[in-house]
Amino acid sequence: MRTIARLLAVCFGLYAASAWGQATTALRGTVTDSSDSAVVGAQVSLTNIETNAGRSTTSGTNGLYSFLEVLPGMYRVTVEAKGFKKYEQSGVTLRVDLPATLNFQMSVGTIAEVVTVTTEAPPLNTTDASVGQTMGANAIENLPLPGENNVLLLSLQPGVAFNGENKLQDDYDTRAGMVNGERSDQNNISLDGVSNNNEFLGYAFNGVLPTTPFSVDEFRVTTSNYGVSEGRSSGAQIAMVTKGGTNNFHGSLYEFNRNGVGEANDFFVKNAQLGAGEAHDTHDGDRGSGGHANGQYGHVV
């Protein structure tokens, strides 16, 4: 029995060594009074506005508090301490793989008195030195994407360059490229914290499981100075988070159509001996895999 337990421990250790970046984030900060002295033992509560799921913690001897492994979303933060007014801030947006810092300065009073802040905290990362960009659901759904393919959002990031190759298969996302000069296979793509890398083709913008813009809530690309929790590759760290359930029923119906009626027959199209609007690559139109199909439709609930 002990031998089996030891073998399991070794297996779990090897698995942890190759763990991928998680689809979570973090919130930390300090609780102080009007003289900037630390408030010890303040209760800090974090509540997801959409699901009403909450967590609580207390500030330490230096006034520090932290929430780790937090799901991305819109939150409300409340701070309570004896001898101080209750502080409440709503509209705090936490992005995937983008730790946030939120400091609170308490005012003397009773807990029955409430200081309410409704403005959203600035989306600046003052927690670490990671460089990247986060796109929310609104940007993902409204940016023009050929074939409604999320992975093409990578082409909008600084430091990303295409090498002119397109390695295609019917079930894979398109485009091969390099990030910050690294080879195209030196990038890490995760979907809800699970590896979505195409180990067979090994190109930058190839994901094993294609996703549509209407199913993704956040798209985060970190191009440099990423933490050890992401690791694995020297190129970009791409994290996609699908939409989760809330207290309200929601969904989307979508249709995508592409044809050559409004497209110019430019030099590159002519050079490829193609007609105006004719794609350089083809996919089966009924797969909904995100290629240059003439018509795609579907729904997300």
WOHU-V718558 format. One record per helix or strand of 2 or more residues. SS is the DSSP state (h for helix, s for strand). FROM is the first residue (numbers start at 1). TO is the last residue. If there is no record, write none. Layout:
[[SS;FROM;TO] [SS;FROM;TO]]
This chain:
[[h;2;17] [s;24;32] [s;43;48] [s;54;58] [s;64;71] [s;73;80] [s;86;95] [s;100;101] [s;104;105] [s;114;117] [s;131;136] [h;137;142] [h;146;148] [h;150;156] [s;160;162] [s;177;179] [s;188;191] [s;194;195] [h;213;215] [s;216;224] [s;237;242] [s;252;257] [h;267;271] [s;295;300]]
